[in-house]
Amino acid sequence: MINLLTNNWDAFITGFGWTILSSILALFFSLIIGSLVAILEVLPNKFLRIIGKIYVEIFRNIPLLVITMFFYLVVPLYVVKINGFTAGTIGLTIYTSAFIAETVRAGINSVDVGQMEAARSQGMTFWQSMRYIVLPQAFKLVIPPLGNQFVNLVKNSSILAFVAGFDLMYQGNAIASQTFDTINTYLIVGLFYLIITMPISYYMQYLERKLA
């Protein structure tokens, strides 16, 4: 295993870097999109609530691979040319945002309705009340499930391997096909994924204890 790692160090590190970059981008944008969709789902306006619900139900129930292949094959054909990394990251973002939306919505609904009423009675608008009063409490309540979503996002980033995204799994597949040492190759790939996911998991646990 050591020889395999040292002989293919550059490829593993390249894939590791692309995986981290895709995960960070998808995490950032899926958190923003998911939070906005969650707010749509709790708005007084019924039409906007339906839009939010449709978004969640569609992208939560379509396989990630299908979403990714749509952006990799269909979008470049009819809309704009994008590479595999971009297509994979967009697919990962949209897919994850649907799950984050449901997590955040559950957190918003867990906040006592009197918090919103008190904020509105003080002259705050709905969006001000949501931003300064409700959302901070909601995010505090949903730290554990959000942490799980972040870890799942990193693991799901392996979808980039299907669209030539040059990620860790893509590099692992290439090395395995060249060396025929599949067991050690994928053991190394798994260790690299653990290097990313374990700190996230422990940090979310620390954050949960700190905010308890």
C-alpha positions in Angstrom: 0.0 0.0 0.0 2.8 2.4 0.8 4.5 1.9 -2.6 1.1 2.4 -4.3 0.6 5.7 -2.4 4.0 7.1 -3.0 4.1 6.1 -6.7 0.7 7.8 -7.3 0.9 10.5 -4.7 0.4 13.4 -7.2 -2.8 11.7 -8.6 -4.2 11.1 -5.1 -3.5 14.6 -3.9 -4.9 16.1 -7.1 -8.2 14.1 -6.6 -8.2 15.1 -2.9 -7.9 18.7 -3.8 -10.7 18.6 -6.3 -12.9 16.7 -3.9 -12.4 19.3 -1.1 -13.0 22.2 -3.6 -16.3 20.6 -4.8 -17.4 19.8 -1.3 -16.8 23.3 -0.1 -18.6 24.9 -3.0 -21.5 22.5 -2.8 -21.7 22.9 1.0 -21.7 26.7 0.8 -24.3 27.1 -1.9 -26.5 24.2 -0.8 -26.7 25.8 2.7 -27.8 29.1 1.2 -30.3 27.6 -1.3 -31.6 25.1 1.3 -32.2 27.8 3.9 -34.0 30.0 1.3 -36.2 27.1 0.3 -36.9 26.3 3.9 -38.1 29.9 4.5 -40.3 29.6 1.4 -41.9 26.5 3.0 -43.0 28.4 6.1 -44.1 31.7 4.5 -47.6 32.9 5.0 -48.1 33.0 1.2 -49.5 29.6 0.1 -48.2 29.9 -3.5 -44.6 30.4 -2.3 -45.0 27.5 0.2 -46.0 25.3 -2.7 -43.0 26.3 -4.7 -40.7 25.5 -1.9 -42.4 22.1 -1.3 -42.2 21.2 -5.0 -38.5 22.0 -5.1 -37.8 19.7 -2.1 -40.0 16.9 -3.4 -38.5 16.9 -6.9 -34.8 17.0 -6.0 -35.0 14.9 -2.9 -36.6 12.0 -4.8 -34.5 12.1 -8.0 -31.2 10.1 -7.8 -28.1 12.3 -7.5 -26.6 10.5 -10.6 -29.6 11.5 -12.7 -29.4 15.2 -11.7 -25.6 15.2 -12.3 -25.9 13.6 -15.7 -28.6 16.1 -16.7 -26.1 18.9 -16.1 -23.3 17.0 -17.7 -25.1 15.9 -20.9 -28.2 18.0 -21.4 -27.2 21.5 -20.3 -24.0 21.6 -22.4 -26.1 20.4 -25.4 -28.9 23.0 -25.2 -27.8 25.7 -22.8 -24.1 26.3 -22.1 -20.9 24.4 -22.1 -19.8 23.2 -18.7 -17.1 20.7 -17.7 -17.6 17.6 -15.5 -16.4 19.2 -12.3 -18.9 22.1 -12.7 -21.8 19.7 -13.7 -21.0 17.4 -10.7 -20.8 20.3 -8.2 -24.1 21.8 -9.4 -25.8 18.4 -9.2 -24.4 17.9 -5.7 -25.5 21.3 -4.6 -29.1 21.0 -5.8 -29.5 17.5 -4.5 -28.1 18.4 -1.0 -30.0 21.7 -0.8 -33.3 19.7 -0.9 -32.3 17.7 2.2 -30.9 20.8 4.0 -34.2 22.6 3.3 -36.2 20.0 5.1 -33.7 20.0 8.0 -33.8 23.8 8.4 -37.6 23.8 8.0 -37.9 21.4 10.8 -35.7 23.7 12.9 -37.8 26.7 12.1 -41.0 24.9 13.0 -39.4 23.9 16.3 -38.9 27.5 17.4 -41.8 28.7 19.5 -44.2 30.7 17.4 -44.2 33.3 20.1 -40.7 34.3 19.1 -41.8 35.5 15.7 -44.9 37.2 17.1 -42.8 39.0 19.7 -40.3 40.2 17.0 -43.1 41.4 14.8 -44.7 43.2 17.7 -41.5 45.1 18.1 -41.7 46.5 14.6 -39.5 44.0 12.8 -40.5 42.8 9.3 -41.0 39.1 8.6 -37.5 38.8 7.0 -35.9 40.7 9.9 -37.6 38.5 12.4 -36.5 35.4 10.5 -33.0 36.5 10.1 -32.3 37.8 13.6 -34.6 35.8 15.8 -35.9 32.6 14.3 -33.0 31.3 12.1 -30.3 31.5 14.7 -32.4 29.4 17.1 -33.4 27.0 14.3 -29.8 26.4 13.2 -28.8 25.7 16.8 -31.5 23.1 17.0 -30.6 21.3 13.8 -26.8 21.2 14.2 -26.6 17.3 14.5 -28.7 16.6 11.3 -26.9 19.4 9.4 -23.6 17.8 10.3 -24.9 14.5 8.9 -25.8 16.3 5.7 -22.4 17.8 5.4 -20.7 14.4 5.8 -23.1 12.9 3.3 -22.3 15.7 0.9 -18.6 14.9 1.0 -19.2 11.2 0.4 -21.7 12.0 -2.4 -19.0 14.1 -4.1 -17.7 10.8 -5.5 -20.4 11.3 -8.1 -17.9 13.5 -9.9 -16.1 10.3 -10.9 -19.0 9.5 -13.3 -18.6 12.8 -15.2 -14.8 13.1 -15.3 -14.6 15.5 -12.4 -11.0 14.6 -11.5 -12.1 14.0 -7.9 -10.7 11.4 -5.5 -12.8 8.6 -6.8 -12.0 9.4 -10.4 -8.3 9.3 -9.7 -8.8 6.1 -7.7 -10.6 4.5 -10.6 -7.8 5.5 -13.0 -5.0 4.2 -10.7 -6.9 0.9 -10.1 -7.2 0.4 -13.8 -3.5 1.0 -14.4 -2.1 -1.0 -11.4 -4.8 -3.7 -11.0 -4.3 -3.2 -7.3 -8.0 -2.5 -6.6 -8.0 -3.4 -2.9 -5.2 -1.1 -1.8 -6.2 1.7 -4.2 -9.7 2.0 -2.7 -8.4 1.5 0.8 -6.3 4.6 0.2 -9.2 6.5 -1.3 -11.4 5.6 1.7 -8.7 6.9 4.1 -8.6 10.2 2.2 -12.4 10.5 2.5 -12.0 9.8 6.3 -9.5 12.7 6.5 -12.3 15.0 5.3 -15.3 13.6 7.0 -14.0 12.8 10.5 -13.0 16.4 11.3 -16.4 17.6 10.1 -18.1 15.0 12.3 -16.1 15.8 15.4 -16.4 19.6 14.9 -20.2 19.4 14.6 -20.2 17.3 17.9 -18.1 20.0 19.5 -20.3 22.7 18.2 -23.4 20.9 19.5 -21.9 20.6 23.0 -20.7 24.2 23.0 -24.1 25.6 22.1 -26.1 23.3 24.3 
